[in-house]
Amino acid sequence: MRKSTLILAIAPLIFMLGACNSESDKTRDPTNTASNTEAPVARNTLNTVNNIKKRGKLICGVSGELPGFSFLGTDGKYSGIDVDICRAIAVVLFDNPDAVEFRNLNAKERFTVLQTGEIDILSRNTTWILSRDASISLDFAPVIFYDGQGIMIRKNSGIKSLEDLKGKGICVQTGTTNEQNLADQMRKLNVSYKPVVFEDVNITFATYSEGRCDAITADRSALVSRRTTLPKPEDNVILDELLSSEPLAPAVKQGDSQWTDLVTWVVYTLIKAEELGINSQNLAKFSTNTDPNIKRFLGTEGNLGEGLGLSNDFAAKIIKNVGNYGEIYDRNLGKNSQLNLARNQNRLWTQGGLLYSPPFR
Ligand SMILES: N[C@@H](CCC(=O)N[C@@H](CS)C(=O)NCC(=O)O)C(=O)O
């Protein structure tokens, strides 16, 4: 169909969608400002939410080897920001942050396991890049940690820049963006090097630790995290140089908009709660707050949960059980954690960072 014919054909439809229906406006719930409250839209053929509910628990793919993000402690308990994202989802589905089974996945296998439906969500320090989003059929939720790729070297090596790594061995884990970024950067600089590549994170870091590579590259946060597990952390330095942007985000299988929406708005809930100043300690005080934005957000007014298939107080449940983004950050990565990473670009937009949630209305 030619463009002009197409415009004529759809014009009445555009008018219908855009027109203001004064009759239905009168009967509308004033707190519900979604423009279309009529017939529910047909969603998709995958039925992830129903399957999870029938099973009685969420299956969440993590690394399990990265303190601060996902780590299986000696007490048999998982902790980390990636873990808390899954716990927050379990809270809205089951009223129970522990209704999650965690599966440890290495970098290479993580996407296949998601595509085959063995896990419901991949919450595992995964960088959102175009090809993963478009070519291997994933959908990404909002970024939960803005990162960049770094290089770690031994303090006494004399290495100060990527150029100093000419002819040297660099350890890197396969199946990661890091492997490709390293190759790109070195090609750009015309510096030859020896990639020393492994599938297993422990072998990658052990090889570096035993001195069989001159440097190791990974997301900067991962280097800080894994440096804590080296025999002498203080003997290792992370160079200031960054090789890439690594926005880390949870991913789901493409094609289930109900599930993608749910995961997306759980992440936004954490960010919005911090922006509104609501945390697990002061939540109770907000139950009588009269600000319409807060009432809608906490579900004491309106029906925001319904569109997601959740109870209207889903945000309150998340904050009560898991906390807001700032609390999650502080206990896993920030000032109350072993890593003590500054918030930097992971601050709220109101504080000069990149974290921003669309409105809850
Ligand atoms: N963010 C990068 C790197 C992610 C990644 O897998 N990093 C490694 C290096 S520390 C890791 O987490 N390994 C842990 C594991 O295999 O369990 C990506 O998405 O490709």
The ligand as an ORCA input file, in Angstrom:
! r2SCAN-3c Opt
* xyz 0 1
  N      28.432     -7.796     31.920
  C      29.179     -8.629     31.056
  C      30.074     -9.616     31.832
  C      29.258    -10.563     32.656
  C      30.048    -11.750     33.208
  O      29.615    -12.903     33.027
  N      31.161    -11.496     33.891
  C      31.929    -12.588     34.438
  C      33.270    -12.085     34.879
  S      33.454    -11.652     36.546
  C      31.120    -13.226     35.560
  O      30.299    -12.597     36.168
  N      31.327    -14.501     35.819
  C      30.617    -15.162     36.866
  C      30.215    -16.572     36.525
  O      30.540    -17.076     35.437
  O      29.517    -17.158     37.350
  C      28.252     -9.397     30.122
  O      27.036     -9.309     30.267
  O      28.757    -10.100     29.228
*
